[in-house]
């Protein structure tokens, strides 16, 4: 339950109290500032509390945006301010200051108050104290505190002139979706989201329904029949519709949660990669072994995501970004049709799933994977080239936080950490990504170009341990140091693929698929912890599962000393063990009270 304290004398004919009750607030009325302080002190400490000016005129959804979003400890709209329990002390101090302070001037970044509103003065006091007060974009929605009766009537006419429900539905849709999602899914999925909201369904329930639908689609694909492939394609699109709906429902009803963040962050990858496995199983029923293609598609797609994550983490808080490439990109985005072309080139999730669904229904799994690999490779080349150009032409200083994030994404284990102590000074400039790429290429090439069971892959892995340690020996603040984590991912996953393919025994590639899926889950989990400013996965977890260089070396040693059949069994055991460890720790973290709310706008890729 939340409490709203309406400050000032009630206005005849106002629906403010009813609007607040409809938003779930227990409404109390304070005649003046002194009574406001008294009522605030009486509100239980575990409740959200809001102060709302009795003269407020505006849309209920403006109040919903300003007062009920669970992601922000402090938030405000004109005439109203709110604090969650974690920010109650700050609110109490601000109220004490605001009751004796004059209206805030235009200095300090906030507009001067046209009306002496206690709620607005409290919001200003919170910001003066360094509080991060979220002020949502209201667009055409009205939120104001009129001073005179004439202004009040004008504000009421402005409220009546806006279709609030249309604005709410429009704002439920992400502003930067891909072409397929924007024009083929969102025009009706937003209404599904509203239907769900009116029936009390939660985004987590819709997310789970999307996962179950995708798993059923994977099961249909695994039948290997034409009818199964057609059903799989249809169900994959249905799963994507639900995937869009859960985020739209969260934005429509402002039902964000930590658990929802975790589910949303992980289920998309689980759905897509489970579908790859279903296609491979279906192909096998028809006598066609495409497990290498399925694993290759997963490796490529995961590496694409790591490129996105690393680049964004390296640059999101960098200073003095004066890249001419970035300026050109912004200029192209101002030209209507280029926006959609550029969004489609990167093959985002909507376009990619639509392609997979259509090809599954109309062709064969092999053709589907060929198209997927070609499309993702072109998209990866386009995005990576653009980001490299931005990085080498920009003038910026990366922060310690960015360097720490890149080091965490690198997933270096005990071996690399021990070796890098020898190379304390590390490498200069572009030598960092170059040596990482050289070492990664060495271990993958040695694994792919020699017969199974030889010692050369072990030698390549030892070289890789040295180069990976050199690459992270000093803070990753260079222009292209964000390439290090994706190079490490490609080296580790590529080695698994090469060794399993060379083993040449039935079941080795499916076991390798499971191992890469387990490790990739750990890497995605690390990304979302970093995004929530919660740091990376605990150090003990990285040590237990060996770090990326330790796992790579271990696999090459196992391939050298075991038979192909024994190597397959070892891959299976490793996949199960790593999956259990990382899943247990991940679930423990994300359902704990201290987990961050990382419900962002989702991944375009």
N, C-alpha and C positions, 0 to 999 in steps of 0.2 A: 504494500500500500504506500502511496505517496501523499504528501500533504501540501496544499497550496494555501498560502496566506494572502488574502485579498486586502490590499492596503488602501485606506481612504474610504470616503463615504460612498455606499452603493449608488449607482446611477439608475434612475427609474427606466424600466423597459430594457435594461441590459440583460443579455443572455450569458454573460461571462461565467457566472457560477455554474450554470448548467453545462456550459462548454467544458469547464474544468472537470466537473464530475464525469462527463462522458469520456474524458481522457484518463480516468482512474484516480483522480485526486480527491482526497478528503478535504473539503473546503472550510476554511475558517476566516473570519472577517476581523480585521484590526482597524480601529477608527483612526489611529495615529501611529507615529513612529515608536513611541514608548510601548504601546500595546503590541506592536509588531515584534519588538524584542522579547516581550513576555511570552507571546505565543510561540516564537521560534525556540525559546529555551525549553518549552514544554513538549516539543515534537521529539519523539524517540530518536535516538542517535542512529538507528539502523534504517531510517526512512529517508528517501529523497524529499527535499523540501523546495518549494518555489515561492517566490514573492511576485505578486502580480498587481499592477496598479488597477484600482477599481474603475478608472476611466478608460481602460484599454478597449480599443475597437479593432477588430481584425478577424481573420479567418481562423476557425478552430485548427486547421492544419498548420497554420503558422505557429500556434501555440504548441501543437504536437511536435513540430520540428525543433522548436526552441526549448521545450521542457521535458521531453520524454526519451530523447535519444540516449541509449545506455552507454554509448561509446565515450562520452565526454563527461568528466567530473563536474565541469562548470560550463554553463551555456546561457545564452541570453538572446532575446529579441526585444525590440523597443517596447518598454512597458512591462517586461517580465524577465526574471532571472531565476536560475535553478542551480542547486548543488546536490550531488550525490553524497552518500554518507562519508566517503573518503575526503570530501572537501567541505564538510560541515564547519569545521573550525575556522577555515578561511572565510566562509560566509558569515559566521557570527562576528568575526572581527570587522568585516566590511560593513555589516549593518551598524555596528557600534560607531564606526567612523562616519558612515553616511548620514546618520541621524543628526549629526552636528555639523556636517560639511555643506557648503553651498553647491549649487548646480555646477557640473563639470564644464570647464571651458573647452574650446576647440583644440587646445594644446594636448599633445600626447597621443594623437592619432585618432581619437574618437570625436564625432561631431558634437558641437555644443547642444545642450538640451534645450529644446524649444519650450518644454514644460518641466517644472520641477517635480520629477517623478522619483520616489524613493527607490523603486526597483532599478531605474536607470543609474541613480547615484551609487547604489550598491554594486552594480556591474562595473561601473567606473572605478570604484574603490578596489574591487578584486583585481582589475587589470593594473592599477597603480601598485598593488602589492606583488605584482609579478605573476598573478594567476593567468592560466591559459583559458580564457573564456571563449568558447566556441560560439560563433555567430553564423547561423546557417544562411545560405543564400535563399531568399524568399521569392525572387522573381516577381511575378505579378501578384503574389499574395500580399495582403494588407496586414500590417501590424503597427499601430500608432496609438499615441495618447493625445487626443485633441484637447485643446485648452478651452475652446468656446463652443457653445451649442451649435453655432453655424458650422464650425469645423467638424463637429461630431456628425452632423447630418451628411456633410460631404464625404466623410470617411465611410459612413454606412452605405452611401450610394456606390462608393468605390468597391466595397465588399460585395454588394449585390451585382456589380457589373462583371465580376470574375467568376468563371465556372471553376469552383474550387476542386471538384472531383476530377475534372479534366486535367488540371494542373498536377494534382496528386498522382494520377495515373501516368502522366508524362514523366514526372520526376522519378517514378519507380524504375524507369528504363535507363540503363547506363548511357552516358553521352558519347562514349567512344567505342561502341560495339562495331563488329565487322559488318560487311555488306549483307551477308546472308542472314545474320541475326537481326539486323535492323529492319530489313524489308520482308523477311519471310517468317520470322519467329515472333519478334516483339509486338507486331500489330495485334496479335491475339493472346500471346502469353501473359500480357499485362492484365487482361481480363480474367484469365485463369488465376492469377495472383490475387486479384480482388475477390474472386469467388472463394478462394481458400481463406483469405483474411476474414470474410464475413461468416465463415463456418468454424472459425477458431483454430484452423490448422496452423502449424508453425513452420518456419523455413526448414528446420531440422527434419521434420516429417517429410516435406517435399524433397529435400536432398536425399533422404534415405530411399524414397520411392524412385528417384532418378537412378540411384545405384542399383536397386533391385531390377529395374527395367533393363538397364544395361547388362546386368549379369544374365538375365533371361535371354537378351539378344545374343550374348556370347554363347549361351547354351544352344540356341537355335542354330547359330553358325557352326557349332561343333558337330551338328548332325551330319553335315556334309551333303545334304540334299538341296535341290533347287528351291523347294518350298521353304526349307529351313533358312537358306540364304536370303530369300525375299522377306521372310518374317524378321530376320535379324536386322536387315536394313531399315525396315519400318520401325522396329522397336528402338533402334539406335537413335533415330530422329525423335521418337517420342521421349527417350531419355534426355535428349538435348533440350527439348521443349521444357521438361521439368527442371533441368539444370538452370535454364534461364529464369524459370518461374520462381525458384527458391530465392534468388537474389532480389528479384522484383518484389516478392512478398516481404522480404526483410526491409527493403526501402519503403514500400507502401505502408507497412504497419510499424516501421521502426523497431522491428524485433531482431536485434542483433545480439549475439551471445558468443562467449568464448568457445563453447562446444561447437556452435555453428561455424565459427571461423575454422576450427580444426577439420570438421567434416567437409566444408566447402573446399578447403585447401588440398585435401588428400583424395577425395572421392573422384574428382575429374580424372586424375591420373590412374586411379584404380580401375575406373570404368573403361578407359581407352585401352589400357594394357591388358585387361582381362578380355577385351574384345579381340585384340591381336591374338591372344592365346586360343580363343574360340575359333578364329579363322584358321589358325594353324592345325588345330585338331580336326576341323572339318575337312581341310585339304588332305590330311593324312588318311582320313576314311576313304577318300577318293584315290588314294595311291600317290599323292603328290606331297613331298616333304618340303615345307616352306618355313620350318622353324628358324632357319638361319635368317630368312627375310624378316620374320616377325621380330626376332631379337635385334636385327639391324635397325628396324624401324623404331623400336623402343630406345635403343642407344642414341640414334640420331635425334629423336624428339626430346629426350632428356637433356642431351647436350645443348640443344637449342634453348631450352629453358634456363640452363645454367648460364649461357651467354647473356640472356636477358637479366637474370638475377644479379650476376656479377657486375655487369655494366651499370645497372641502376644503383646497386649498393656503393659502387666506387664513385658515383657522380651525384647522388641525390643531395649531398650536403657540401659538395665542392664549391669553392669560391671562384669568382672571376671567370665564369664560363663565357669566353668570347670567341668560340669556334665559328668560323665562317660557314662550315658545313651545317652546324645547327641553325644558323641564320637562314641558310638556303632551305633547309627542311621546313622551318616555320613559314617561310614565304610560300612554299609549295602547298602547305596546309591551308593557306588562305585562298587557294584556287579550288573551287568546288569539286570538280571531277577527279582531280589528282588525289584528294583525300581518300576516296573510295578505292582507287587503283592501288595506292600504296598500302592500304589496309588489307586488300585482297592478296597482294604479292606475298605477304608474310605468311599466308595460309593459316589464318587464325582458327580457333577451335570450331567455329561454326562452319566455315568453308571446308575445313578438313573432315569433319564428321559427315557433312553432306556428301562429299566426294566418296568417302569410305562406304557410306550407306548405299549410294547409287551403284557403285562398282560391285559391292557385295551382292546386291540383288540381280545385277545384270550380267556379271562376268564371273571370274574365278578368283579364289583367294590369291593366287600367284599374281594375276594382273592387278588386283587391288594393292598388294604390297609394292609391286613395281611402281605404280603410279604414286603411291604414298612416299616411297623413298625418293623418287625424282622430285616431286613437289616440295618435300621437306628440305632436300638438299639445296634446291634453288632458293627457297625462302631463307635458309640458313646462310647461304652465300651472300644474299642481298643484305640481310640485317647485320651480319658480322662485318661486311665490308663498310657499310655506312657507319657503324660504331667505331671501327678502326680509324676511318677518316675523321670523325668527330674528335677522337682522342688525340691524334697526332697534330691536329690543327688548333686545338684549344689551348688556352693559357689559364691554368687553374692550379690551385694547391689543394691536394687531397688531405682530408682530415685523418686524425688518428683513428676515429671511429670507422671510417671507410677502410683503412688498412686492416683493422681488426676484423671487420666483417669478411674481407677477402681471405684473410688467413683462416677464419673459421670455415668458410666455404671450401677452402682447399682440402680440409679433412686430413691433415697430416697426422700420422701416427707416431708411435714411439721410435721407430727406426729413423724417420726423417728428422725428428726432433733431436735425436742423439747425434746424427751426422751433422746437422746444421750448426751445432755448437762449435765444430771444428772450423766452419766457414763463417765466422761471425760477421765479417764485413759484407758478405753476400756479393751480388753482381750489380753492375751499374746499368741504368737505363733499359734499353731494349734487349739487353742480354738476358734479362729475367724470363720473359715469355719465350725467347728463342731457345734457351737451354731446356726449359720445360717441354717445349715442342720436340726438341731433338731427343730427349730421353724417352718421351712417350712414343714417338715414332720408332725408336729403337726396339722397345719391348714388344710393341704390336707387330712390327715387321719380323722380328726373330720368332715370334709365336706363329705367325701366319705363313712364313716362307720356308719353314723347316718341318721335317717329319715329326710326328708325335713321339714323345719320349726322349728327345734329345736334350743336351745340356745347354744349347745356345740360348733358348728362351730364359734360362736362369741367369746367364751372363747379361742378357738384355735387361732383365729385371734389376740386377745389381747396379747396372749403369743408371737405370731409372731411379732407384733409391737415391743415388748420389745427386743426380740432376734435380730431382724434386726437392731434395734438401737444400741445394744451392738456390733454387728458385724462391724459397720462402725464408732464406737466411736473414733477410732484413725486411722491414715493413714494406708492404706492397703499395707504394705510392707513385710508382712510375706511370707513364702515360698509357701503356698497354698492359699493365700488371693485372688488370681485370680478366685477361685471357688465361691466366694461370689455372683457376678452378675448372673452366670447361676443358682445358687441355688435360688436366688430371682425370676428369670424368671419362673423356674419350680414350685415354690410355688404359685405365682400369677396365672399363666395359669392353673396349676393343680387344683386350687381351683375353678376357673371358670368352668372347665370341670366337676368337681365332683358335684358342686351345680346344674348346668344345667341338668346333667344326673339324679340327684335325684329328680328334679322337676317333671319329668315324664309327661310333657305336650308337645303336638305337637308344634314344633317351638322353644322350649327353646334351644336346641343344635345348630340349625342354628343361633339363635341370639347370643349365646355364641361364635360361630365361628367368627361372625362379630366383636364382642368386642375384642377377642384376636387378630384378624387381625389388628384392629385399634391401639391397644396398641403396638403390635409387630412393626408396621410401625414406631411409635415413637422411639422405641428402636433401630431399624436399622438406622434411621435418626441420632440419637445420635452418633452411631459408626462412620458414615462417616464425621460428623462434627469434631470428635476427630482426625480422620485420616488426616484431612486437617489442623490440628493445629488451628482450629477455636473455640476450647472449646466445651462444651456440649450445649444442648438445653438451652434457656434462663430460668432463675430461675422462672420467672412468669409462664411459660408454665408448669413446673413441679408442681408448687403450684396449678394451675388451675385444672389440671387433677389428682391431689391428691398424686402423688408418688405411688410406687408399694405397699407399706404397707397400705396406705390410701385406695387405690382401693380395696385391699383384704378385709380390715375390712368392708368397705361399702357394699360389696357384701354379706358378711355373715350376716350383720344386715338386709339388704333387704330381704334375704332369710328367716330370722327369723320372720319378721313382715308382709310380704306380702304373699298372696296366690300364688300358683304355676303359675297361669295365669298372675297375676300381676307382678310376678318376671320375667316372659318372656318379658313382656312389658318394664320393667325397664332395662333389658339387652339390648333390642333394642334401647331404648332412650340413654343409656350410650354409646353404640357402635357408634351411629350416632353423638352424641355430641363430643366424643373424636376424632372421625375421622375428623370432620369438623375443630376442633381447631388445631390438629397437622398437617393436610394437608395444611391449610391456612398458618400457620407459616413456614412450611417446604418449600412450594412453594415460599413464600416471600424471605426466606433466600437464596435458591439455585439459584434463578434468579437475585439476587442482585449483584451489581458490586463487593462487598467484599467477595463473596463466594469463597472458596478455590477450586483449580483444583485437584480433588481427583481421577483422572482417573488412578486407579491402574490396576493390572493384573487380577482383578476379583477374585471371591471366588472359591476354589476347591470344596467346599461342597455345 
